[in-house]
């Protein structure tokens, strides 16, 4: 959001032109229209730093496309395949 700039009574310390004052999101900024220098009042830089230090949102958990616990023989049903016992297994069991 950009507010209308007003000319302040302060002069630019570089080129001695009247500074324009603008309020951007609650921060008062004085700037020179000629050399494009920017000056902040006391405490304005602290406001900018406080806003920039806000923690970033936590990234979403990645979706697993590969599951290391599955191999190529797994059909995804979760049930082990039963094989028919041979008559020898029944003898020695």
Secondary structure, 3 states (H helix, E strand, C coil): CCCCCEEEEEECCCCCCEEEEEEECCEEEEECCCCCCEEECCCHHHHHHHHHCCCCCCCCCCCCCCCCCCCCCCCCCCCCCCCCCCHHHHHHC
